[in-house]
Amino acid sequence: MTLLFVFTASVIIAGFAGFAMDINTYRGSAESSDGIADIVWSVNRGNLGFKKTADNWRDSLLFVIQIEDNGEAIQTDTIWRIVEMPLGEMVSSSFLLFDKYPVTLPSNRSYTARLIFLDIGAADSSTISNSFWIPDFSGDFKLSELVLLSELSQDESDGPFTQGGMKMLPNPARIYGGNFHTLYYYFEIYRGEKHSDMVTFWWELRSSDDRLLQRAVPGQIETKTRDFYIANGLDVSILPPGKYFIDLTVQDTVIGKELSARNGFIMPEPVPLTASETGNIEQEYNYYYYFLSTSDRDLYENLTDDGKREFTTRFWEKNDPTPDTPENEFRAKIIERWHTANIVFNESAGLEPNGWNTDKGRIYIKFGKPDNIERNPISMGINPYEIWDYYALSGSSTFVFADIRGINEWRLVHSDYPGEIYEPNWKEKLMDPHNAIPAAGN
């Protein structure tokens, strides 16, 4: 078994939260011995130094990419990016922006990529350095690097992360968890003239000490094509915090070879709450916010601090199922749901605890864990969506969430529960990018 890649961490020289880089290597053309290194990176939009203009919020970003061979710079390039947002949008909202820079290099050599990031608006900078290897792709059977993705969805547009009708957003930090329930992967297979029309492949999940945790049932792909790629995903939501490896193995019986590619990823510790989110009246209000009517919320906002405390006390007392006991079981249940939602449905890739303030978080806090979840990460012509079923809620209720733009922003697009957005043609509208679905109300 040939190992094509070893998990190595990036070296961050100057810190900028949400700034991460990874390097993915592929074969160049079949006629060339060169390889391709895709340098991919992400920055956290919420940390950028936006400046207000007459029309919008704007920031300028400068990326300097330097490729070194044995300590000597052999290629340097700069990329300018302008980030603009409407004036009504919160600039502090955590959101990962992705970019990449492909470079062709001679194979069978080790290199170092250095990425310098300058945020002009914030007068801040960071540098990441990462060593990588371009293998020798010549021969009758080779694999590219195993690439880990944050999102894999249908997309016919022409973008830097689209290929063959699929959008493949990278995950430079290789961090999963939060709202990244699925680890998506991508790799390419290169074969010579002599090859099988059927290849067998499977994945293995291993701990940091290389213990086998899970192995997929081998699958088969029938193809007469010499070169092709495989893209899929696996659910990693139940993994505890720690470091892991995923191994992909491919067999070709005619060639008589079996190759494997490996990459590593991290399931992080839960994001701790800040001091402002614990033990104060506004945090208590956040706990039960979704159980209030609009008029109750308006009333609360106009109360004094003492009035807000009295309002909160009465709310919990009114909903206490056992008022004669010291413990308020309803409050304990809702607080537990709130903290769970804050971690599980986080949409900022772990940058801040915002899961409670998402559509999924809202439904989970109000109604608890669904009786059934149907996850559809990849469907023909449609971005990822999930269907949550509550069998005992209002005579059985369904909630449909969709990642409409394929950027890990899940919205409630349909529900038959009273008071929620009702759109029975939600699937057809999701397949039509010009037919927007209104946002759900809180």
Secondary structure, DSSP 4 states (H G I P E B T S, - for coil): -EE-------EEEE--TT-EEEEEEEE--TT--EEEEEEEEEEEGGGS--EE-SSEEEEEEEEEEEEEETTEEEEEEEEEEEEEEETTS-TTS--EEEEEEEEEEESSEEEEEEEEEEETTTTEEEEEEEEEEE----SSEEE---EEEEEEEE--S--TTEETTEEEEE-TT-B-BTTB-EEEEEEEEEE-SS--SEEEEEEEEEETT--EEEEPPPEEEE---SSEEEEEEEE-TTPPSEEEEEEEEEEETTTTEEEEEEEEEEEPPPPPPPGGGSSSHHHHHHHHGGGS-HHHHHHHHTS-HHHHHHHHHHHHHHT-S-TTSS--HHHHHHHHHHHHHHHHT-SSTTSS--GGGSHHHHHHHHH-S-SEEEEES-BTTB--EEEEEETTSSSSEEEEEEETTSSS-EEEEEE-STTS---TTHHHHHH-TTSPPPPPP-
